[in-house]
Each structure stands twice: as structure tokens, then as C-alpha cells.
Amino acid sequence: MEAAHRHGDVIRIGELQIHPEEGLALAAGTALGLSVREFGLLVALARSDGRIVRREDLYRAVWGGALRDGDRSIDVYIHKLRVKLEDALPDTRFIHTHVGFGYRFWPEPSRAFHIRATRW
């Protein structure tokens, strides 16, 4: 899969385009219906250039404060965002969980893609 490309403030990763200033994300040209928090997470992750981002850093970037012990908000919103991305672009998995560390955003072929590609 290809790395993120930035043109101005537009982030392009495969068939995903993110327009941070406009609050717009397009999957194969179709606008994604994202909440403010989901969009904030998408931008923060996409700007990480494939590095793992700690949950605490994501919370600070999107919610604007410190993550409290036991707060699972990040995980809930990551799940919602992951589902929306996989529904829109089922052949690509973007969000990868690194247990105990955080999340990484990088386009990789999805399991569904591998299953279809290996069928005779």
C-alpha cells in the first residue's frame, strides 16, 4: 500500500482523502459521515505518518485534556471510525491496534481482500 501524500493540507492515503480544514473525509470520492471526535481522531492518526500514537496523546489532541484512568472513550471512537472506514473501503484496513501502546494508521490490505484474492 502507498504512504500518505500531502498536497497543501489535504492528506491522501490510497483512496482516502482527508481535508482537515474543511472537516471532510472522502473514501473513493464519497464523503464519510463522521462525528467531530471521529474526524479529529482520523486527522490525528493520519498525520502520524504510520507511527504508533499513544491513547493519551490521541485523547489530548482530540478532547483537549488528559486521559483519565479507566476512560475508554478513545477505544469506543476508534471502533466507530474503524467500522466506517471498513464499510467505505472494505479492501483496506487503516487502523491497527498495538495493545499496551496505542494505535497506528497505515493502509494495508484487509482480510476480506486476502480472502477474495486467494479464491480460485
DSSP file (Angstrom, degrees, kcal/mol; ACC not computed):
  #  RESIDUE AA STRUCTURE BP1 BP2  ACC     N-H-->O    O-->H-N    N-H-->O    O-->H-N    TCO  KAPPA ALPHA  PHI   PSI    X-CA   Y-CA   Z-CA
    1    1 A M              0   0    0      0, 0.0     2,-0.2     0, 0.0   107,-0.0   0.000 360.0 360.0 360.0 158.4    0.0    0.0    0.0
    2    2 A E        -     0   0    0      1,-0.1     3,-0.1     3,-0.0     2,-0.0  -0.544 360.0-115.6 -91.7 155.3    1.1    3.5   -0.5
    3    3 A A        -     0   0    0     -2,-0.2    11,-0.4     1,-0.2     2,-0.2  -0.203  46.3 -74.4 -77.1 172.4    2.1    6.0    2.1
    4    4 A A        -     0   0    0      9,-0.1     2,-0.4    42,-0.1     9,-0.2  -0.452  44.6-159.7 -69.6 139.2    0.3    9.2    2.9
    5    5 A H  E     -A   12   0A   0      7,-3.2     7,-3.5    -2,-0.2     2,-0.5  -0.979   2.7-154.1-120.6 135.3    0.7   12.1    0.4
    6    6 A R  E     +A   11   0A   0     -2,-0.4     2,-0.5     5,-0.2     5,-0.2  -0.932  13.9 179.3-113.5 130.8    0.1   15.7    1.4
    7    7 A H  E >  S-A   10   0A   0      3,-2.3     3,-1.9    -2,-0.5     2,-0.4  -0.926  75.0 -43.5-127.4 104.4   -0.9   18.3   -1.1
    8    8 A G  T 3  S-     0   0    0     -2,-0.5     0, 0.0     1,-0.3     0, 0.0  -0.631 123.7 -30.1  68.1-128.4   -1.4   21.5    0.7
    9    9 A D  T 3  S+     0   0    0     -2,-0.4     2,-0.4    -3,-0.1    -1,-0.3   0.294 114.4 110.1-102.8   9.8   -3.3   20.5    3.8
   10   10 A V  E <   -A    7   0A   0     -3,-1.9    -3,-2.3     9,-0.2     2,-0.5  -0.730  56.5-152.7 -86.6 130.3   -5.1   17.6    2.1
   11   11 A I  E     -AB   6  18A   0      7,-2.7     7,-2.8    -2,-0.4     2,-0.5  -0.911  10.4-167.9-104.7 124.6   -3.9   14.1    3.2
   12   12 A R  E     +AB   5  17A   0     -7,-3.5    -7,-3.2    -2,-0.5     2,-0.4  -0.959  13.5 169.1-116.9 126.0   -4.2   11.3    0.6
   13   13 A I  E >   - B   0  16A   0      3,-3.0     3,-2.3    -2,-0.5     2,-0.2  -0.902  66.5 -58.0-135.4 104.1   -3.8    7.7    1.6
   14   14 A G  T 3  S-     0   0    0    -11,-0.4    -1,-0.1    -2,-0.4    -9,-0.1  -0.427 122.2 -15.1  59.1-127.3   -4.8    5.3   -1.1
   15   15 A E  T 3  S+     0   0    0     -2,-0.2    13,-3.1    -3,-0.1     2,-0.5   0.290 119.4  98.4 -89.9   9.9   -8.5    6.0   -1.9
   16   16 A L  E <   -BC  13  27A   0     -3,-2.3    -3,-3.0    11,-0.2     2,-0.4  -0.867  50.4-174.4-103.4 128.4   -8.9    8.1    1.3
   17   17 A Q  E     -BC  12  26A   0      9,-2.8     9,-3.0    -2,-0.5     2,-0.5  -0.982   4.3-165.4-120.3 133.2   -8.7   11.9    1.2
   18   18 A I  E     -BC  11  25A   0     -7,-2.8    -7,-2.7    -2,-0.4     7,-0.2  -0.978   8.5-170.0-122.7 126.3   -8.8   14.0    4.3
   19   19 A H  E >>> - C   0  24A   0      5,-3.5     5,-1.8    -2,-0.5     4,-1.2  -0.819   7.0-176.6-113.0  86.7   -9.4   17.7    4.3
   20   20 A P  T 345S+     0   0    0      0, 0.0     3,-0.4     0, 0.0    -1,-0.2   0.858  79.9  51.1 -57.0 -40.7   -8.6   18.8    7.9
   21   21 A E  T 345S+     0   0    0      1,-0.2   -11,-0.0   -12,-0.2    -2,-0.0   0.775 115.8  42.0 -69.9 -24.9   -9.5   22.5    7.4
   22   22 A E  T <45S-     0   0    0     -3,-0.9    -1,-0.2     2,-0.2     3,-0.1   0.558 104.5-124.1 -97.0 -10.6  -12.9   21.6    5.8
   23   23 A G  T  <5 +     0   0    0     -4,-1.2     2,-0.4    -3,-0.4    11,-0.2   0.860  67.4 135.5  68.2  34.8  -13.8   18.8    8.3
   24   24 A L  E   < -C   19   0A   0     -5,-1.8    -5,-3.5     9,-0.1     2,-0.4  -0.954  35.6-177.5-125.4 133.6  -14.2   16.5    5.3
   25   25 A A  E     -C   18   0A   0     -2,-0.4     7,-2.8     7,-0.4     2,-0.4  -0.999  10.6-162.9-126.9 131.9  -13.1   12.9    4.6
   26   26 A L  E     -CD  17  31A   0     -9,-3.0    -9,-2.8    -2,-0.4     2,-0.6  -0.952   7.1-163.6-118.0 132.2  -13.7   11.2    1.3
   27   27 A A  E >  S-CD  16  30A   0      3,-3.1     3,-1.9    -2,-0.4   -11,-0.2  -0.959  85.0 -22.3-114.0 112.1  -13.5    7.5    0.6
   28   28 A A  T 3  S-     0   0    0    -13,-3.1    -1,-0.2    -2,-0.6   -12,-0.1   0.869 130.4 -50.3  52.8  38.8  -13.2    6.7   -3.1
   29   29 A G  T 3  S+     0   0    0    -14,-0.5     2,-0.5     1,-0.2    -1,-0.3   0.348 116.5 113.5  86.4  -6.2  -14.8   10.2   -3.7
   30   30 A T  E <  S-D   27   0A   0     -3,-1.9    -3,-3.1    58,-0.1    -1,-0.2  -0.860  70.2-116.4-104.4 132.0  -17.7    9.7   -1.3
   31   31 A A  E     -D   26   0A   0     -2,-0.5     2,-0.4    -5,-0.2    -5,-0.2  -0.398  24.9-134.6 -66.3 135.5  -18.0   11.8    1.9
   32   32 A L        -     0   0    0     -7,-2.8     2,-1.3    -2,-0.1    -7,-0.4  -0.742  12.4-129.3 -88.8 138.2  -17.8    9.9    5.1
   33   33 A G        +     0   0    0     -2,-0.4     2,-0.4    -9,-0.1    -9,-0.1  -0.713  45.2 165.7 -87.2  90.5  -20.3   10.7    7.8
   34   34 A L        -     0   0    0     -2,-1.3     2,-0.1   -11,-0.2    -9,-0.0  -0.836  34.5-126.2-111.4 145.0  -18.0   11.2   10.8
   35   35 A S     >  -     0   0    0     -2,-0.4     4,-2.6     1,-0.1     5,-0.2  -0.301  37.8-100.7 -73.5 169.8  -18.7   12.8   14.1
   36   36 A V  H  > S+     0   0    0      1,-0.2     4,-2.3     2,-0.2     5,-0.1   0.913 125.2  46.7 -59.7 -43.4  -16.4   15.7   15.3
   37   37 A R  H  > S+     0   0    0      2,-0.2     4,-2.4     1,-0.2    -1,-0.2   0.916 111.8  50.1 -66.5 -43.6  -14.5   13.2   17.5
   38   38 A E  H  > S+     0   0    0      1,-0.2     4,-2.4     2,-0.2    -2,-0.2   0.921 112.6  47.5 -60.1 -44.0  -14.2   10.6   14.8
   39   39 A F  H  X S+     0   0    0     -4,-2.6     4,-2.5     2,-0.2    -1,-0.2   0.912 110.2  52.2 -65.3 -41.7  -12.9   13.2   12.4
   40   40 A G  H  X S+     0   0    0     -4,-2.3     4,-2.5    -5,-0.2    -2,-0.2   0.907 111.0  47.4 -59.7 -42.6  -10.4   14.5   15.0
   41   41 A L  H  X S+     0   0    0     -4,-2.4     4,-2.8     2,-0.2     5,-0.3   0.913 110.3  52.9 -64.0 -43.3   -9.1   11.0   15.6
   42   42 A L  H  X S+     0   0    0     -4,-2.4     4,-2.8     2,-0.2    -2,-0.2   0.928 112.2  44.6 -58.5 -46.6   -8.8   10.4   11.8
   43   43 A V  H  X S+     0   0    0     -4,-2.5     4,-2.1     2,-0.2    -2,-0.2   0.937 113.8  49.2 -64.5 -47.2   -6.7   13.6   11.3
   44   44 A A  H  < S+     0   0    0     -4,-2.5     4,-0.3    -5,-0.2    -2,-0.2   0.907 116.1  43.2 -60.2 -42.7   -4.5   12.9   14.3
   45   45 A L  H >< S+     0   0    0     -4,-2.8     3,-1.5     1,-0.2     5,-0.5   0.923 112.5  51.6 -69.3 -44.6   -3.8    9.4   13.2
   46   46 A A  H >< S+     0   0    0     -4,-2.8     3,-1.0     1,-0.3    -2,-0.2   0.834 107.0  54.4 -63.6 -32.3   -3.3   10.2    9.5
   47   47 A R  T 3< S+     0   0    0     -4,-2.1    -1,-0.3     1,-0.2    -2,-0.2   0.556  88.7  80.1 -77.0  -7.1   -0.8   12.9   10.5
   48   48 A S  T X  S-     0   0    0     -3,-1.5     3,-1.5    -4,-0.3    -1,-0.2   0.545  93.5-135.2 -79.5  -5.9    1.3   10.4   12.5
   49   49 A D  T <   -     0   0    0     -3,-1.0    -3,-0.1     1,-0.3    -2,-0.1   0.865  69.4 -48.7  54.8  41.7    2.9    9.0    9.2
   50   50 A G  T 3  S+     0   0    0     55,-0.5    -1,-0.3    -5,-0.5     2,-0.2   0.462 105.2 131.7  83.0   1.0    2.4    5.4   10.2
   51   51 A R    <   -     0   0    0     -3,-1.5    54,-0.5    -6,-0.2     2,-0.3  -0.532  66.6-100.8 -83.2 153.9    3.9    5.7   13.7
   52   52 A I  E     -E  104   0B   0     -2,-0.2     2,-0.5    52,-0.2    52,-0.2  -0.578  35.7-153.3 -71.8 133.2    2.1    4.3   16.8
   53   53 A V  E     -E  103   0B   0     50,-3.5    50,-2.4    -2,-0.3    48,-0.1  -0.948  15.8-123.3-112.2 126.0    0.2    7.0   18.6
   54   54 A R  E  >  -E  102   0B   0     -2,-0.5     4,-2.2    48,-0.2     3,-0.3  -0.331  17.8-122.0 -66.3 147.0   -0.4    6.6   22.3
   55   55 A R  H  > S+     0   0    0     46,-0.5     4,-2.6     1,-0.2     5,-0.2   0.891 113.7  55.3 -54.9 -41.8   -4.0    6.7   23.6
   56   56 A E  H  > S+     0   0    0      1,-0.2     4,-2.2     2,-0.2    -1,-0.2   0.882 107.8  48.1 -61.1 -40.0   -3.1    9.5   25.9
   57   57 A D  H  > S+     0   0    0     -3,-0.3     4,-2.3     2,-0.2    -1,-0.2   0.886 111.4  49.8 -70.0 -38.6   -1.7   11.6   23.0
   58   58 A L  H  X S+     0   0    0     -4,-2.2     4,-2.4     2,-0.2     5,-0.4   0.924 111.3  49.3 -63.8 -43.6   -4.8   11.0   20.9
   59   59 A Y  H  X>S+     0   0    0     -4,-2.6     4,-2.8     1,-0.2     5,-1.0   0.930 111.9  48.2 -61.6 -45.2   -7.1   12.0   23.8
   60   60 A R  H  X5S+     0   0    0     -4,-2.2     4,-0.7     3,-0.2    -1,-0.2   0.908 113.9  47.3 -62.1 -42.2   -5.1   15.2   24.4
   61   61 A A  H  <5S+     0   0    0     -4,-2.3    -1,-0.2    -5,-0.1    -2,-0.2   0.864 125.6  27.2 -68.1 -37.0   -5.2   16.0   20.6
   62   62 A V  H  <5S+     0   0    0     -4,-2.4    -2,-0.2    -5,-0.2    -3,-0.2   0.869 132.1  31.4 -97.5 -42.2   -8.9   15.4   20.2
   63   63 A W  H  <5S-     0   0    0     -4,-2.8    -3,-0.2    -5,-0.4    -2,-0.1   0.688  96.7-131.2 -91.7 -20.9  -10.5   16.0   23.6
   64   64 A G  S  <<S+     0   0    0     -5,-1.0     2,-0.2    -4,-0.7    -4,-0.2   0.669  72.3  68.8  82.6  16.6   -8.0   18.7   24.7
   65   65 A G  S    S-     0   0    0     -6,-0.6     2,-0.3     0, 0.0    -1,-0.3  -0.813  89.8 -64.5-148.1-171.2   -7.3   17.3   28.1
   66   66 A A        -     0   0    0     -2,-0.2     2,-0.4    -3,-0.1    -9,-0.1  -0.643  49.3-114.6 -86.4 140.9   -5.6   14.5   30.0
   67   67 A L        -     0   0    0     -2,-0.3     2,-0.2   -11,-0.1   -11,-0.1  -0.598  31.9-136.8 -73.5 126.9   -7.0   10.9   29.7
   68   68 A R    >   -     0   0    0     -2,-0.4     3,-2.1     1,-0.1    -1,-0.0  -0.564  30.2 -89.1 -85.0 149.8   -8.4    9.7   33.0
   69   69 A D  T 3  S+     0   0    0      1,-0.3    -1,-0.1    -2,-0.2     3,-0.1  -0.318 113.9  14.3 -55.0 133.2   -7.7    6.2   34.3
   70   70 A G  T 3  S+     0   0    0      1,-0.3     2,-0.4    -3,-0.1    -1,-0.3   0.347  87.3 140.1  82.9  -6.7  -10.3    3.8   33.1
   71   71 A D    <   -     0   0    0     -3,-2.1    -1,-0.3     1,-0.1     3,-0.2  -0.592  26.5-179.4 -73.8 122.0  -11.6    6.1   30.4
   72   72 A R     >  +     0   0    0     -2,-0.4     4,-2.2     1,-0.2     5,-0.2   0.153  45.2 115.1-107.7  16.5  -12.4    4.1   27.3
   73   73 A S  H  > S+     0   0    0      1,-0.2     4,-2.6     2,-0.2     5,-0.3   0.902  75.7  53.0 -54.4 -45.1  -13.6    7.0   25.1
   74   74 A I  H  > S+     0   0    0      1,-0.2     4,-2.8    -3,-0.2    -1,-0.2   0.934 109.4  48.4 -56.5 -48.0  -10.7    6.6   22.7
   75   75 A D  H  > S+     0   0    0      1,-0.2     4,-2.1     2,-0.2    -1,-0.2   0.882 111.3  50.0 -63.4 -39.4  -11.4    2.9   22.2
   76   76 A V  H  X S+     0   0    0     -4,-2.2     4,-2.0     2,-0.2    -1,-0.2   0.936 115.2  42.4 -64.3 -47.1  -15.1    3.5   21.6
   77   77 A Y  H  X S+     0   0    0     -4,-2.6     4,-2.6     2,-0.2    -2,-0.2   0.845 111.3  54.8 -72.4 -33.1  -14.5    6.2   19.0
   78   78 A I  H  X S+     0   0    0     -4,-2.8     4,-3.0    -5,-0.3    -1,-0.2   0.923 108.4  50.5 -62.1 -43.0  -11.7    4.3   17.3
   79   79 A H  H  X S+     0   0    0     -4,-2.1     4,-2.4    -5,-0.2    -2,-0.2   0.935 111.1  47.9 -60.6 -46.2  -14.1    1.3   16.9
   80   80 A K  H  X S+     0   0    0     -4,-2.0     4,-2.1     1,-0.2    -2,-0.2   0.924 114.7  45.8 -60.9 -44.4  -16.7    3.6   15.3
   81   81 A L  H  X S+     0   0    0     -4,-2.6     4,-2.5     2,-0.2     5,-0.2   0.915 111.1  52.4 -65.0 -43.7  -14.2    5.1   13.0
   82   82 A R  H  X S+     0   0    0     -4,-3.0     4,-2.6     1,-0.2     5,-0.2   0.915 109.6  49.5 -58.8 -44.9  -12.7    1.8   12.0
   83   83 A V  H  X S+     0   0    0     -4,-2.4     4,-2.3     1,-0.2    -1,-0.2   0.917 111.4  48.6 -61.8 -44.7  -16.2    0.4   11.2
   84   84 A K  H  X S+     0   0    0     -4,-2.1     4,-1.9     2,-0.2    -2,-0.2   0.902 113.1  47.0 -65.1 -40.6  -17.0    3.4    9.0
   85   85 A L  H  X S+     0   0    0     -4,-2.5     4,-2.8     2,-0.2    -2,-0.2   0.918 113.5  47.9 -66.2 -42.5  -13.6    3.2    7.1
   86   86 A E  H  < S+     0   0    0     -4,-2.6    -2,-0.2    -5,-0.2    -1,-0.2   0.836 111.1  51.4 -69.5 -32.0  -14.0   -0.5    6.6
   87   87 A D  H  < S+     0   0    0     -4,-2.3    -1,-0.2    -5,-0.2    -2,-0.2   0.901 116.6  40.4 -67.0 -40.2  -17.6   -0.1    5.3
   88   88 A A  H  < S+     0   0    0     -4,-1.9    -2,-0.2     1,-0.3    -1,-0.2   0.863 133.2  21.4 -77.3 -37.1  -16.5    2.6    2.9
   89   89 A L    ><  +     0   0    0     -4,-2.8     3,-1.9     3,-0.2    -1,-0.3  -0.659  69.9 172.9-132.4  75.2  -13.2    0.9    1.8
   90   90 A P  T 3  S+     0   0    0      0, 0.0    23,-0.4     0, 0.0    22,-0.3   0.668  74.1  60.6 -64.9 -17.8  -13.6   -2.8    2.6
   91   91 A D  T 3  S+     0   0    0     21,-0.1    19,-2.2    18,-0.1     2,-0.4   0.533 101.8  61.3 -85.5  -4.5  -10.4   -3.9    0.8
   92   92 A T  E <   -F  109   0B   0     -3,-1.9     2,-0.5    17,-0.3    -3,-0.2  -0.971  61.7-158.8-128.7 135.4   -8.2   -1.7    3.1
   93   93 A R  E     +F  108   0B   0     15,-3.5    15,-1.8    -2,-0.4    13,-0.1  -0.960  16.3 171.1-109.7 125.1   -7.6   -1.7    6.8
   94   94 A F  E     +     0   0B   0     -2,-0.5    12,-2.8    13,-0.2     2,-0.5   0.820  55.7  63.6-102.0 -39.8   -6.3    1.6    8.1
   95   95 A I  E     -F  105   0B   0     10,-0.2     2,-0.4   -13,-0.1    10,-0.2  -0.801  59.4-174.3-102.0 124.5   -6.4    1.4   11.9
   96   96 A H  E     -F  104   0B   0      8,-3.0     8,-2.6    -2,-0.5     2,-0.4  -0.961  17.0-138.0-120.1 130.1   -4.2   -1.1   13.7
   97   97 A T  E     -F  103   0B   0     -2,-0.4     2,-0.6     6,-0.2     6,-0.2  -0.715  10.7-167.6 -88.5 133.1   -4.2   -1.7   17.4
   98   98 A H  E >>  -F  102   0B   0      4,-3.1     3,-2.8    -2,-0.4     4,-2.4  -0.873  28.3-132.1-119.1  93.8   -1.0   -2.1   19.3
   99   99 A V  T 34 S+     0   0    0     -2,-0.6     4,-0.0     1,-0.3    -2,-0.0  -0.153  87.8  10.9 -54.1 131.0   -2.1   -3.4   22.7
  100  100 A G  T 34 S+     0   0    0      1,-0.1    -1,-0.3     2,-0.0   -46,-0.0   0.319 130.7  55.2  83.9  -7.9   -0.4   -1.6   25.5
  101  101 A F  T <4 S-     0   0    0     -3,-2.8   -46,-0.5     1,-0.3     2,-0.3   0.728  99.7-111.7-119.7 -54.6    1.0    1.1   23.2
  102  102 A G  E  <  -EF  54  98B   0     -4,-2.4    -4,-3.1   -48,-0.2     2,-0.3  -0.982  44.9 -38.7 154.6-142.7   -1.8    2.7   21.1
  103  103 A Y  E     -EF  53  97B   0    -50,-2.4   -50,-3.5    -2,-0.3     2,-0.4  -0.922  35.6-157.0-128.0 148.9   -2.9    2.9   17.5
  104  104 A R  E     -EF  52  96B   0     -8,-2.6    -8,-3.0    -2,-0.3     2,-0.6  -0.977   8.7-149.5-124.9 138.7   -1.2    3.1   14.2
  105  105 A F  E     + F   0  95B   0    -54,-0.5   -55,-0.5    -2,-0.4   -10,-0.2  -0.930  39.9 131.9-112.1 111.6   -2.8    4.4   11.0
  106  106 A W  E     -     0   0B   0    -12,-2.8     2,-0.4    -2,-0.6  -103,-0.1  -0.935  55.3-112.2-159.2 132.8   -1.4    2.8    7.8
  107  107 A P  E     +     0   0B   0      0, 0.0   -13,-0.2     0, 0.0   -93,-0.1  -0.548  44.4 160.7 -73.9 125.5   -3.2    1.3    4.8
  108  108 A E  E     - F   0  93B   0    -15,-1.8   -15,-3.5    -2,-0.4    -2,-0.1  -0.982  48.7 -88.8-137.9 149.4   -2.9   -2.5    4.5
  109  109 A P  E     - F   0  92B   0      0, 0.0   -17,-0.3     0, 0.0   -18,-0.1  -0.325  50.2-125.3 -57.1 137.6   -5.0   -5.0    2.5
  110  110 A S     >  -     0   0    0    -19,-2.2     4,-2.0     1,-0.1     5,-0.1  -0.262  19.8-105.7 -80.3 170.2   -7.8   -6.2    4.7
  111  111 A R  H  > S+     0   0    0      1,-0.2     4,-2.4     2,-0.2     5,-0.2   0.895 122.6  55.6 -60.7 -40.8   -8.7   -9.8    5.5
  112  112 A A  H  > S+     0   0    0    -22,-0.3     4,-2.2     1,-0.2    -1,-0.2   0.889 106.1  51.4 -60.4 -39.4  -11.6   -9.6    3.0
  113  113 A F  H  > S+     0   0    0    -23,-0.4     4,-2.4     1,-0.2    -1,-0.2   0.924 110.1  48.7 -62.8 -44.8   -9.2   -8.5    0.3
  114  114 A H  H  X S+     0   0    0     -4,-2.0     4,-1.4     2,-0.2    -2,-0.2   0.885 110.2  51.3 -64.0 -39.4   -6.9  -11.5    1.0
  115  115 A I  H  X S+     0   0    0     -4,-2.4     4,-0.6     1,-0.2     3,-0.3   0.937 113.9  43.4 -63.9 -46.6   -9.8  -14.0    1.0
  116  116 A R  H >< S+     0   0    0     -4,-2.2     3,-0.7     1,-0.2    -2,-0.2   0.878 112.4  53.9 -66.5 -36.7  -11.1  -12.7   -2.4
  117  117 A A  H 3< S+     0   0    0     -4,-2.4    -1,-0.2     1,-0.2    -2,-0.2   0.752 110.0  46.8 -70.5 -24.2   -7.5  -12.6   -3.8
  118  118 A T  H 3< S+     0   0    0     -4,-1.4    -1,-0.2    -3,-0.3    -2,-0.2   0.470  86.1 108.2 -99.7  -2.0   -6.8  -16.2   -2.9
  119  119 A R    <<        0   0    0     -3,-0.7    -3,-0.0    -4,-0.6    -4,-0.0  -0.505 360.0 360.0 -74.3 144.6  -10.1  -17.7   -4.2
  120  120 A W              0   0    0     -2,-0.2    -1,-0.1     0, 0.0    -4,-0.0   0.439 360.0 360.0 -85.9 360.0   -9.8  -19.8   -7.3
